[in-house]
Amino acid sequence: MDMKKKVEKAFEFAASQVKQLITISSAILVLTITFTEKIITVCSVNDFQRTLIITGWILYLLAIIFGVFALGALSGSLQKIANDKLDVYAKNIRGPMLIQFLSFILAIITTMILGSSSI
């Protein structure tokens, strides 16, 4: 496999990862918003738990937004094929992907803390 094909494959895998995190973040965001009334009415929610819910939503939203930015950066970088200067680790790609990943991980942690605090 020549170098150009390897780089294109790296871009495909990066785009796939970003899309998966967007999908998972969207699903969790929709589910938690949909069932918030049931969560709140089943157990009494204190201010700490309410803060966790809102923080989680914001972090999932950030993961979605920066995922879209990362996809845009990946697409824009593919325009450089003629120059043969493709780099999946370029700053314009790495930055949004890192923020997306960190937002997603923090959102998962926040959701887990919320779940464990309501038991």
N, CA, C and O atoms as a printed pandas DataFrame, in Angstrom:
     atom_number atom_name residue_name chain_id  residue_number  x_coord  y_coord  z_coord
0              1         N          MET        A               1    0.853   -1.173    0.000
1              2        CA          MET        A               1    0.000    0.000    0.000
2              3         C          MET        A               1    0.899    1.236    0.000
3              4         O          MET        A               1    1.791    1.363    0.838
4              5         N          ASP        A               2    0.661    2.130   -0.931
5              6        CA          ASP        A               2    1.500    3.319   -1.007
6              7         C          ASP        A               2    1.124    4.320    0.091
7              8         O          ASP        A               2    0.088    4.189    0.742
8              9         N          MET        A               3    1.973    5.303    0.276
9             10        CA          MET        A               3    1.821    6.254    1.379
10            11         C          MET        A               3    0.525    7.051    1.264
11            12         O          MET        A               3   -0.127    7.337    2.268
12            13         N          LYS        A               4    0.159    7.405    0.043
13            14        CA          LYS        A               4   -1.049    8.199   -0.140
14            15         C          LYS        A               4   -2.284    7.419    0.332
15            16         O          LYS        A               4   -3.171    7.991    0.965
16            17         N          LYS        A               5   -2.344    6.139    0.032
17            18        CA          LYS        A               5   -3.470    5.305    0.459
18            19         C          LYS        A               5   -3.497    5.159    1.980
19            20         O          LYS        A               5   -4.568    5.155    2.587
20            21         N          LYS        A               6   -2.313    5.039    2.597
21            22        CA          LYS        A               6   -2.241    4.918    4.058
22            23         C          LYS        A               6   -2.760    6.188    4.725
23            24         O          LYS        A               6   -3.492    6.126    5.712
24            25         N          VAL        A               7   -2.378    7.331    4.181
25            26        CA          VAL        A               7   -2.826    8.605    4.749
26            27         C          VAL        A               7   -4.334    8.753    4.573
27            28         O          VAL        A               7   -5.023    9.194    5.493
28            29         N          GLU        A               8   -4.845    8.392    3.414
29            30        CA          GLU        A               8   -6.287    8.459    3.178
30            31         C          GLU        A               8   -7.034    7.529    4.136
31            32         O          GLU        A               8   -8.109    7.876    4.624
32            33         N          LYS        A               9   -6.474    6.358    4.406
33            34        CA          LYS        A               9   -7.083    5.415    5.345
34            35         C          LYS        A               9   -7.089    6.003    6.761
35            36         O          LYS        A               9   -8.059    5.839    7.502
36            37         N          ALA        A              10   -6.010    6.682    7.126
37            38        CA          ALA        A              10   -5.951    7.332    8.445
38            39         C          ALA        A              10   -7.041    8.385    8.571
39            40         O          ALA        A              10   -7.659    8.521    9.628
40            41         N          PHE        A              11   -7.281    9.136    7.490
41            42        CA          PHE        A              11   -8.354   10.132    7.500
42            43         C          PHE        A              11   -9.714    9.460    7.637
43            44         O          PHE        A              11  -10.583    9.977    8.339
44            45         N          GLU        A              12   -9.914    8.332    6.989
45            46        CA          GLU        A              12  -11.178    7.598    7.097
46            47         C          GLU        A              12  -11.417    7.137    8.533
47            48         O          GLU        A              12  -12.522    7.275    9.058
48            49         N          PHE        A              13  -10.379    6.588    9.166
49            50        CA          PHE        A              13  -10.518    6.125   10.549
50            51         C          PHE        A              13  -10.781    7.291   11.502
51            52         O          PHE        A              13  -11.595    7.174   12.418
52            53         N          ALA        A              14  -10.101    8.405   11.291
53            54        CA          ALA        A              14  -10.317    9.582   12.139
54            55         C          ALA        A              14  -11.748   10.083   11.987
55            56         O          ALA        A              14  -12.405   10.399   12.979
56            57         N          ALA        A              15  -12.234   10.158   10.753
57            58        CA          ALA        A              15  -13.605   10.605   10.512
58            59         C          ALA        A              15  -14.606    9.639   11.141
59            60         O          ALA        A              15  -15.625   10.064   11.685
60            61         N          SER        A              16  -14.319    8.361   11.068
61            62        CA          SER        A              16  -15.202    7.352   11.659
62            63         C          SER        A              16  -15.276    7.517   13.174
63            64         O          SER        A              16  -16.355    7.423   13.759
64            65         N          GLN        A              17  -14.137    7.761   13.804
65            66        CA          GLN        A              17  -14.116    7.951   15.252
66            67         C          GLN        A              17  -14.930    9.181   15.641
67            68         O          GLN        A              17  -15.713    9.140   16.590
68            69         N          VAL        A              18  -14.743   10.263   14.912
69            70        CA          VAL        A              18  -15.474   11.500   15.202
70            71         C          VAL        A              18  -16.975   11.273   15.051
71            72         O          VAL        A              18  -17.756   11.717   15.893
72            73         N          LYS        A              19  -17.379   10.590   13.992
73            74        CA          LYS        A              19  -18.801   10.324   13.757
74            75         C          LYS        A              19  -19.391    9.454   14.864
75            76         O          LYS        A              19  -20.525    9.674   15.289
76            77         N          GLN        A              20  -18.635    8.476   15.328
77            78        CA          GLN        A              20  -19.136    7.609   16.399
78            79         C          GLN        A              20  -19.345    8.395   17.689
79            80         O          GLN        A              20  -20.346    8.203   18.380
80            81         N          LEU        A              21  -18.407    9.277   18.014
81            82        CA          LEU        A              21  -18.565   10.074   19.231
82            83         C          LEU        A              21  -19.724   11.053   19.104
83            84         O          LEU        A              21  -20.420   11.316   20.085
84            85         N          ILE        A              22  -19.940   11.595   17.905
85            86        CA          ILE        A              22  -21.096   12.473   17.685
86            87         C          ILE        A              22  -22.385   11.691   17.902
87            88         O          ILE        A              22  -23.304   12.171   18.565
88            89         N          THR        A              23  -22.451   10.497   17.346
89            90        CA          THR        A              23  -23.649    9.663   17.461
90            91         C          THR        A              23  -23.930    9.284   18.913
91            92         O          THR        A              23  -25.059    9.414   19.387
92            93         N          ILE        A              24  -22.899    8.815   19.617
93            94        CA          ILE        A              24  -23.085    8.401   21.013
94            95         C          ILE        A              24  -23.459    9.603   21.878
95            96         O          ILE        A              24  -24.354    9.506   22.717
96            97         N          SER        A              25  -22.785   10.724   21.681
97            98        CA          SER        A              25  -23.092   11.929   22.463
98            99         C          SER        A              25  -24.520   12.385   22.213
99           100         O          SER        A              25  -25.236   12.745   23.147
100          101         N          SER        A              26  -24.933   12.370   20.957
101          102        CA          SER        A              26  -26.299   12.780   20.618
102          103         C          SER        A              26  -27.320   11.857   21.273
103          104         O          SER        A              26  -28.318   12.317   21.826
104          105         N          ALA        A              27  -27.065   10.562   21.208
105          106        CA          ALA        A              27  -28.006    9.593   21.790
106          107         C          ALA        A              27  -28.123    9.773   23.298
107          108         O          ALA        A              27  -29.228    9.790   23.839
108          109         N          ILE        A              28  -26.995    9.906   23.970
109          110        CA          ILE        A              28  -27.029   10.070   25.434
110          111         C          ILE        A              28  -27.703   11.386   25.797
111          112         O          ILE        A              28  -28.492   11.440   26.741
112          113         N          LEU        A              29  -27.399   12.447   25.055
113          114        CA          LEU        A              29  -28.011   13.749   25.318
114          115         C          LEU        A              29  -29.526   13.668   25.166
115          116         O          LEU        A              29  -30.261   14.146   26.031
116          117         N          VAL        A              30  -29.993   13.076   24.089
117          118        CA          VAL        A              30  -31.431   12.959   23.851
118          119         C          VAL        A              30  -32.092   12.091   24.923
119          120         O          VAL        A              30  -33.153   12.446   25.436
120          121         N          LEU        A              31  -31.482   10.968   25.261
121          122        CA          LEU        A              31  -32.074   10.082   26.272
122          123         C          LEU        A              31  -32.145   10.736   27.645
123          124         O          LEU        A              31  -33.160   10.630   28.334
124          125         N          THR        A              32  -31.076   11.409   28.042
125          126        CA          THR        A              32  -31.098   12.025   29.374
126          127         C          THR        A              32  -32.071   13.195   29.432
127          128         O          THR        A              32  -32.708   13.419   30.462
128          129         N          ILE        A              33  -32.191   13.937   28.346
129          130        CA          ILE        A              33  -33.161   15.038   28.337
130          131         C          ILE        A              33  -34.585   14.471   28.325
131          132         O          ILE        A              33  -35.462   14.982   29.022
132          133         N          THR        A              34  -34.814   13.429   27.546
133          134        CA          THR        A              34  -36.142   12.826   27.446
134          135         C          THR        A              34  -36.620   12.287   28.788
135          136         O          THR        A              34  -37.784   12.460   29.152
136          137         N          PHE        A              35  -35.727   11.636   29.521
137          138        CA          PHE        A              35  -36.137   10.989   30.764
138          139         C          PHE        A              35  -35.819   11.810   32.012
139          140         O          PHE        A              35  -35.864   11.280   33.122
140          141         N          THR        A              36  -35.501   13.079   31.852
141          142        CA          THR        A              36  -35.180   13.923   33.003
142          143         C          THR        A              36  -36.359   14.023   33.968
143          144         O          THR        A              36  -36.174   13.957   35.183
144          145         N          GLU        A              37  -37.551   14.180   33.439
145          146        CA          GLU        A              37  -38.733   14.282   34.318
146          147         C          GLU        A              37  -38.890   13.032   35.178
147          148         O          GLU        A              37  -39.221   13.125   36.360
148          149         N          LYS        A              38  -38.655   11.875   34.589
149          150        CA          LYS        A              38  -38.795   10.627   35.344
150          151         C          LYS        A              38  -37.689   10.494   36.384
151          152         O          LYS        A              38  -37.927   10.003   37.487
152          153         N          ILE        A              39  -36.484   10.930   36.035
153          154        CA          ILE        A              39  -35.367   10.867   36.978
154          155         C          ILE        A              39  -35.644   11.789   38.159
155          156         O          ILE        A              39  -35.443   11.415   39.314
156          157         N          ILE        A              40  -36.104   12.985   37.859
157          158        CA          ILE        A              40  -36.318   13.980   38.904
158          159         C          ILE        A              40  -37.501   13.596   39.793
159          160         O          ILE        A              40  -37.444   13.805   41.005
160          161         N          THR        A              41  -38.582   13.034   39.215
161          162        CA          THR        A              41  -39.748   12.700   40.038
162          163         C          THR        A              41  -39.560   11.423   40.832
163          164         O          THR        A              41  -40.149   11.278   41.902
164          165         N          VAL        A              42  -38.753   10.492   40.337
165          166        CA          VAL        A              42  -38.525    9.233   41.057
166          167         C          VAL        A              42  -37.698    9.468   42.318
167          168         O          VAL        A              42  -38.006    8.935   43.384
168          169         N          CYS        A              43  -36.646   10.272   42.185
169          170        CA          CYS        A              43  -35.813   10.547   43.356
170          171         C          CYS        A              43  -35.675   12.052   43.515
171          172         O          CYS        A              43  -35.717   12.805   42.542
172          173         N          SER        A              44  -35.513   12.463   44.735
173          174        CA          SER        A              44  -35.343   13.893   44.957
174          175         C          SER        A              44  -33.940   14.291   44.514
175          176         O          SER        A              44  -32.948   13.711   44.954
176          177         N          VAL        A              45  -33.875   15.269   43.654
177          178        CA          VAL        A              45  -32.607   15.706   43.086
178          179         C          VAL        A              45  -32.147   16.951   43.829
179          180         O          VAL        A              45  -32.874   17.939   43.926
180          181         N          ASN        A              46  -30.924   16.887   44.352
181          182        CA          ASN        A              46  -30.383   18.046   45.050
182          183         C          ASN        A              46  -29.640   18.949   44.058
183          184         O          ASN        A              46  -29.543   18.630   42.873
184          185         N          ASP        A              47  -29.126   20.063   44.547
185          186        CA          ASP        A              47  -28.449   21.029   43.675
186          187         C          ASP        A              47  -27.211   20.431   43.005
187          188         O          ASP        A              47  -26.921   20.727   41.846
188          189         N          PHE        A              48  -26.486   19.591   43.740
189          190        CA          PHE        A              48  -25.297   18.951   43.174
190          191         C          PHE        A              48  -25.674   18.080   41.972
191          192         O          PHE        A              48  -25.015   18.128   40.933
192          193         N          GLN        A              49  -26.716   17.300   42.119
193          194        CA          GLN        A              49  -27.152   16.430   41.026
194          195         C          GLN        A              49  -27.694   17.234   39.848
195          196         O          GLN        A              49  -27.469   16.873   38.693
196          197         N          ARG        A              50  -28.393   18.301   40.132
197          198        CA          ARG        A              50  -28.898   19.176   39.078
198          199         C          ARG        A              50  -27.726   19.795   38.310
199          200         O          ARG        A              50  -27.776   19.913   37.086
200          201         N          THR        A              51  -26.682   20.186   39.027
201          202        CA          THR        A              51  -25.484   20.729   38.389
202          203         C          THR        A              51  -24.803   19.672   37.525
203          204         O          THR        A              51  -24.312   19.978   36.438
204          205         N          LEU        A              52  -24.773   18.439   38.003
205          206        CA          LEU        A              52  -24.184   17.349   37.223
206          207         C          LEU        A              52  -24.951   17.113   35.929
207          208         O          LEU        A              52  -24.347   16.913   34.875
208          209         N          ILE        A              53  -26.268   17.135   36.004
209          210        CA          ILE        A              53  -27.082   16.931   34.804
210          211         C          ILE        A              53  -26.780   18.012   33.768
211          212         O          ILE        A              53  -26.523   17.707   32.603
212          213         N          ILE        A              54  -26.813   19.249   34.186
213          214        CA          ILE        A              54  -26.585   20.370   33.258
214          215         C          ILE        A              54  -25.162   20.347   32.722
215          216         O          ILE        A              54  -24.943   20.584   31.534
216          217         N          THR        A              55  -24.192   20.063   33.587
217          218        CA          THR        A              55  -22.793   19.982   33.142
218          219         C          THR        A              55  -22.619   18.868   32.117
219          220         O          THR        A              55  -21.934   19.053   31.111
220          221         N          GLY        A              56  -23.223   17.734   32.358
221          222        CA          GLY        A              56  -23.161   16.629   31.409
222          223         C          GLY        A              56  -23.745   17.017   30.063
223          224         O          GLY        A              56  -23.164   16.721   29.019
224          225         N          TRP        A              57  -24.897   17.682   30.085
225          226        CA          TRP        A              57  -25.520   18.112   28.826
226          227         C          TRP        A              57  -24.613   19.065   28.053
227          228         O          TRP        A              57  -24.456   18.948   26.837
228          229         N          ILE        A              58  -24.028   20.001   28.773
229          230        CA          ILE        A              58  -23.130   20.966   28.110
230          231         C          ILE        A              58  -21.924   20.246   27.511
231          232         O          ILE        A              58  -21.517   20.544   26.388
232          233         N          LEU        A              59  -21.360   19.313   28.244
233          234        CA          LEU        A              59  -20.198   18.580   27.741
234          235         C          LEU        A              59  -20.550   17.708   26.541
235          236         O          LEU        A              59  -19.769   17.628   25.593
236          237         N          TYR        A              60  -21.706   17.056   26.561
237          238        CA          TYR        A              60  -22.128   16.275   25.392
238          239         C          TYR        A              60  -22.343   17.194   24.193
239          240         O          TYR        A              60  -21.981   16.846   23.069
240          241         N          LEU        A              61  -22.931   18.363   24.429
241          242        CA          LEU        A              61  -23.134   19.332   23.350
242          243         C          LEU        A              61  -21.802   19.807   22.783
243          244         O          LEU        A              61  -21.659   19.943   21.568
244          245         N          LEU        A              62  -20.831   20.059   23.652
245          246        CA          LEU        A              62  -19.494   20.446   23.186
246          247         C          LEU        A              62  -18.852   19.334   22.357
247          248         O          LEU        A              62  -18.199   19.602   21.349
248          249         N          ALA        A              63  -19.041   18.092   22.784
249          250        CA          ALA        A              63  -18.498   16.964   22.023
250          251         C          ALA        A              63  -19.106   16.914   20.627
251          252         O          ALA        A              63  -18.409   16.624   19.654
252          253         N          ILE        A              64  -20.384   17.193   20.526
253          254        CA          ILE        A              64  -21.055   17.197   19.216
254          255         C          ILE        A              64  -20.541   18.354   18.367
255          256         O          ILE        A              64  -20.200   18.161   17.200
256          257         N          ILE        A              65  -20.483   19.542   18.936
257          258        CA          ILE        A              65  -20.051   20.733   18.185
258          259         C          ILE        A              65  -18.619   20.573   17.694
259          260         O          ILE        A              65  -18.337   20.815   16.520
260          261         N          PHE        A              66  -17.717   20.169   18.575
261          262        CA          PHE        A              66  -16.320   20.030   18.155
262          263         C          PHE        A              66  -16.123   18.827   17.240
263          264         O          PHE        A              66  -15.161   18.790   16.473
264          265         N          GLY        A              67  -17.011   17.852   17.309
265          266        CA          GLY        A              67  -16.978   16.762   16.343
266          267         C          GLY        A              67  -17.295   17.262   14.945
267          268         O          GLY        A              67  -16.661   16.858   13.969
268          269         N          VAL        A              68  -18.280   18.142   14.857
269          270        CA          VAL        A              68  -18.611   18.739   13.555
270          271         C          VAL        A              68  -17.438   19.577   13.051
271          272         O          VAL        A              68  -17.111   19.535   11.865
272          273         N          PHE        A              69  -16.802   20.340   13.948
273          274        CA          PHE        A              69  -15.616   21.110   13.558
274          275         C          PHE        A              69  -14.503   20.188   13.059
275          276         O          PHE        A              69  -13.837   20.487   12.068
276          277         N          ALA        A              70  -14.309   19.072   13.750
277          278        CA          ALA        A              70  -13.262   18.127   13.353
278          279         C          ALA        A              70  -13.556   17.528   11.984
279          280         O          ALA        A              70  -12.645   17.372   11.171
280          281         N          LEU        A              71  -14.814   17.189   11.719
281          282        CA          LEU        A              71  -15.168   16.677   10.394
282          283         C          LEU        A              71  -14.906   17.720    9.315
283          284         O          LEU        A              71  -14.434   17.391    8.227
284          285         N          GLY        A              72  -15.211   18.969    9.618
285          286        CA          GLY        A              72  -14.918   20.051    8.671
286          287         C          GLY        A              72  -13.431   20.194    8.422
287          288         O          GLY        A              72  -13.001   20.405    7.288
288          289         N          ALA        A              73  -12.646   20.078    9.484
289          290        CA          ALA        A              73  -11.190   20.178    9.343
290          291         C          ALA        A              73  -10.643   19.004    8.539
291          292         O          ALA        A              73   -9.746   19.175    7.714
292          293         N          LEU        A              74  -11.182   17.815    8.780
293          294        CA          LEU        A              74  -10.751   16.649    8.007
294          295         C          LEU        A              74  -11.084   16.834    6.528
295          296         O          LEU        A              74  -10.260   16.551    5.657
296          297         N          SER        A              75  -12.293   17.308    6.254
297          298        CA          SER        A              75  -12.696   17.529    4.863
298          299         C          SER        A              75  -11.838   18.591    4.198
299          300         O          SER        A              75  -11.406   18.432    3.056
300          301         N          GLY        A              76  -11.597   19.676    4.924
301          302        CA          GLY        A              76  -10.767   20.749    4.375
302          303         C          GLY        A              76   -9.345   20.295    4.114
303          304         O          GLY        A              76   -8.725   20.701    3.131
304          305         N          SER        A              77   -8.836   19.461    4.986
305          306        CA          SER        A              77   -7.465   18.976    4.811
306          307         C          SER        A              77   -7.345   18.024    3.631
307          308         O          SER        A              77   -6.275   17.917    3.032
308          309         N          LEU        A              78   -8.415   17.340    3.292
309          310        CA          LEU        A              78   -8.375   16.441    2.137
310          311         C          LEU        A              78   -8.223   17.205    0.828
311          312         O          LEU        A              78   -7.851   16.632   -0.196
312          313         N          GLN        A              79   -8.513   18.492    0.870
313          314        CA          GLN        A              79   -8.307   19.318   -0.322
314          315         C          GLN        A              79   -6.831   19.448   -0.664
315          316         O          GLN        A              79   -6.483   19.811   -1.788
316          317         N          LYS        A              80   -5.965   19.156    0.290
317          318        CA          LYS        A              80   -4.521   19.287    0.092
318          319         C          LYS        A              80   -3.917   18.074   -0.602
319          320         O          LYS        A              80   -2.694   17.943   -0.658
320          321         N          ILE        A              81   -4.751   17.188   -1.129
321          322        CA          ILE        A              81   -4.237   15.974   -1.775
322          323         C          ILE        A              81   -3.280   16.326   -2.906
323          324         O          ILE        A              81   -2.274   15.644   -3.101
324          325         N          ALA        A              82   -3.579   17.363   -3.639
325          326        CA          ALA        A              82   -2.714   17.745   -4.761
326          327         C          ALA        A              82   -1.318   18.125   -4.278
327          328         O          ALA        A              82   -0.336   17.918   -4.991
328          329         N          ASN        A              83   -1.229   18.673   -3.086
329          330        CA          ASN        A              83    0.070   19.096   -2.549
330          331         C          ASN        A              83    0.804   17.960   -1.842
331          332         O          ASN        A              83    1.973   18.121   -1.494
332          333         N          ASP        A              84    0.165   16.834   -1.621
333          334        CA          ASP        A              84    0.733   15.701   -0.893
334          335         C          ASP        A              84    1.221   16.078    0.502
335          336         O          ASP        A              84    2.208   15.526    0.988
336          337         N          LYS        A              85    0.534   17.013    1.140
337          338        CA          LYS        A              85    0.904   17.413    2.497
338          339         C          LYS        A              85   -0.213   17.065    3.470
339          340         O          LYS        A              85   -0.520   17.834    4.381
340          341         N          LEU        A              86   -0.801   15.932    3.272
341          342        CA          LEU        A              86   -1.860   15.489    4.176
342          343         C          LEU        A              86   -1.258   15.022    5.494
343          344         O          LEU        A              86   -0.272   14.285    5.513
344          345         N          ASP        A              87   -1.859   15.456    6.589
345          346        CA          ASP        A              87   -1.399   15.028    7.904
346          347         C          ASP        A              87   -2.601   14.951    8.824
347          348         O          ASP        A              87   -3.193   15.974    9.168
348          349         N          VAL        A              88   -2.962   13.746    9.221
349          350        CA          VAL        A              88   -4.117   13.565   10.087
350          351         C          VAL        A              88   -3.860   14.144   11.482
351          352         O          VAL        A              88   -4.798   14.314   12.261
352          353         N          TYR        A              89   -2.609   14.444   11.798
353          354        CA          TYR        A              89   -2.256   15.036   13.086
354          355         C          TYR        A              89   -2.036   16.543   12.999
355          356         O          TYR        A              89   -1.461   17.135   13.912
356          357         N          ALA        A              90   -2.483   17.168   11.917
357          358        CA          ALA        A              90   -2.337   18.612   11.777
358          359         C          ALA        A              90   -3.110   19.316   12.894
359          360         O          ALA        A              90   -4.102   18.789   13.396
360          361         N          LYS        A              91   -2.654   20.501   13.276
361          362        CA          LYS        A              91   -3.267   21.226   14.395
362          363         C          LYS        A              91   -4.735   21.521   14.159
363          364         O          LYS        A              91   -5.537   21.476   15.092
364          365         N          ASN        A              92   -5.098   21.827   12.907
365          366        CA          ASN        A              92   -6.502   22.165   12.636
366          367         C          ASN        A              92   -7.429   20.955   12.810
367          368         O          ASN        A              92   -8.637   21.119   12.978
368          369         N          ILE        A              93   -6.874   19.762   12.769
369          370        CA          ILE        A              93   -7.662   18.539   12.989
370          371         C          ILE        A              93   -7.523   18.081   14.434
371          372         O          ILE        A              93   -8.509   17.741   15.087
372          373         N          ARG        A              94   -6.312   18.077   14.914
373          374        CA          ARG        A              94   -6.025   17.561   16.253
374          375         C          ARG        A              94   -6.752   18.341   17.348
375          376         O          ARG        A              94   -7.255   17.749   18.302
376          377         N          GLY        A              95   -6.809   19.663   17.214
377          378        CA          GLY        A              95   -7.448   20.501   18.233
378          379         C          GLY        A              95   -8.911   20.157   18.461
379          380         O          GLY        A              95   -9.289   19.815   19.582
380          381         N          PRO        A              96   -9.758   20.240   17.412
381          382        CA          PRO        A              96  -11.174   19.903   17.620
382          383         C          PRO        A              96  -11.394   18.456   18.057
383          384         O          PRO        A              96  -12.284   18.179   18.861
384          385         N          MET        A              97  -10.585   17.530   17.529
385          386        CA          MET        A              97  -10.744   16.131   17.922
386          387         C          MET        A              97  -10.399   15.932   19.393
387          388         O          MET        A              97  -11.069   15.173   20.094
388          389         N          LEU        A              98   -9.360   16.608   19.859
389          390        CA          LEU        A              98   -8.971   16.494   21.267
390          391         C          LEU        A              98  -10.052   17.069   22.180
391          392         O          LEU        A              98  -10.396   16.470   23.198
392          393         N          ILE        A              99  -10.582   18.232   21.811
393          394        CA          ILE        A              99  -11.641   18.843   22.620
394          395         C          ILE        A              99  -12.889   17.962   22.610
395          396         O          ILE        A              99  -13.548   17.807   23.638
396          397         N          GLN        A             100  -13.212   17.388   21.453
397          398        CA          GLN        A             100  -14.360   16.486   21.381
398          399         C          GLN        A             100  -14.156   15.291   22.300
399          400         O          GLN        A             100  -15.048   14.931   23.069
400          401         N          PHE        A             101  -12.997   14.686   22.220
401          402        CA          PHE        A             101  -12.708   13.496   23.025
402          403         C          PHE        A             101  -12.745   13.817   24.513
403          404         O          PHE        A             101  -13.354   13.081   25.290
404          405         N          LEU        A             102  -12.100   14.908   24.919
405          406        CA          LEU        A             102  -12.085   15.280   26.336
406          407         C          LEU        A             102  -13.489   15.623   26.838
407          408         O          LEU        A             102  -13.865   15.240   27.946
408          409         N          SER        A             103  -14.264   16.346   26.021
409          410        CA          SER        A             103  -15.643   16.676   26.412
410          411         C          SER        A             103  -16.467   15.418   26.598
411          412         O          SER        A             103  -17.245   15.305   27.546
412          413         N          PHE        A             104  -16.290   14.473   25.685
413          414        CA          PHE        A             104  -17.039   13.217   25.779
414          415         C          PHE        A             104  -16.656   12.444   27.030
415          416         O          PHE        A             104  -17.529   11.963   27.753
416          417         N          ILE        A             105  -15.369   12.320   27.290
417          418        CA          ILE        A             105  -14.912   11.579   28.479
418          419         C          ILE        A             105  -15.419   12.258   29.754
419          420         O          ILE        A             105  -15.909   11.582   30.660
420          421         N          LEU        A             106  -15.306   13.579   29.832
421          422        CA          LEU        A             106  -15.790   14.297   31.016
422          423         C          LEU        A             106  -17.297   14.161   31.165
423          424         O          LEU        A             106  -17.802   14.056   32.283
424          425         N          ALA        A             107  -18.026   14.163   30.043
425          426        CA          ALA        A             107  -19.478   13.992   30.100
426          427         C          ALA        A             107  -19.839   12.603   30.615
427          428         O          ALA        A             107  -20.760   12.455   31.417
428          429         N          ILE        A             108  -19.122   11.598   30.159
429          430        CA          ILE        A             108  -19.365   10.231   30.641
430          431         C          ILE        A             108  -19.096   10.148   32.141
431          432         O          ILE        A             108  -19.882    9.561   32.885
432          433         N          ILE        A             109  -17.991   10.734   32.581
433          434        CA          ILE        A             109  -17.657   10.725   34.009
434          435         C          ILE        A             109  -18.739   11.444   34.815
435          436         O          ILE        A             109  -19.156   10.972   35.873
436          437         N          THR        A             110  -19.188   12.595   34.299
437          438        CA          THR        A             110  -20.243   13.353   34.976
438          439         C          THR        A             110  -21.526   12.531   35.071
439          440         O          THR        A             110  -22.182   12.511   36.113
440          441         N          THR        A             111  -21.875   11.859   33.987
441          442        CA          THR        A             111  -23.076   11.025   33.985
442          443         C          THR        A             111  -22.941    9.861   34.965
443          444         O          THR        A             111  -23.906    9.496   35.636
444          445         N          MET        A             112  -21.750    9.282   35.045
445          446        CA          MET        A             112  -21.524    8.177   35.982
446          447         C          MET        A             112  -21.615    8.671   37.433
447          448         O          MET        A             112  -22.188    7.993   38.286
448          449         N          ILE        A             113  -21.057    9.840   37.703
449          450        CA          ILE        A             113  -21.147   10.402   39.056
450          451         C          ILE        A             113  -22.602   10.665   39.418
451          452         O          ILE        A             113  -23.032   10.387   40.538
452          453         N          LEU        A             114  -23.356   11.202   38.467
453          454        CA          LEU        A             114  -24.777   11.458   38.699
454          455         C          LEU        A             114  -25.503   10.150   39.002
455          456         O          LEU        A             114  -26.293   10.070   39.943
456          457         N          GLY        A             115  -25.228    9.133   38.200
457          458        CA          GLY        A             115  -25.872    7.836   38.419
458          459         C          GLY        A             115  -25.530    7.245   39.772
459          460         O          GLY        A             115  -26.403    6.721   40.463
460          461         N          SER        A             116  -24.267    7.326   40.152
461          462        CA          SER        A             116  -23.871    6.747   41.439
462          463         C          SER        A             116  -24.360    7.568   42.622
463          464         O          SER        A             116  -24.577    7.022   43.704
464          465         N          SER        A             117  -24.536    8.868   42.433
465          466        CA          SER        A             117  -24.998    9.700   43.551
466          467         C          SER        A             117  -26.493    9.544   43.797
467          468         O          SER        A             117  -26.989    9.893   44.868
468          469         N          SER        A             118  -27.207    9.023   42.811
469          470        CA          SER        A             118  -28.664    8.874   42.989
470          471         C          SER        A             118  -29.055    7.480   43.458
471          472         O          SER        A             118  -30.240    7.180   43.602
472          473         N          ILE        A             119  -28.059    6.626   43.697
473          474        CA          ILE        A             119  -28.362    5.261   44.161
474          475         C          ILE        A             119  -28.555    5.256   45.661
475          476         O          ILE        A             119  -28.818    4.205   46.246
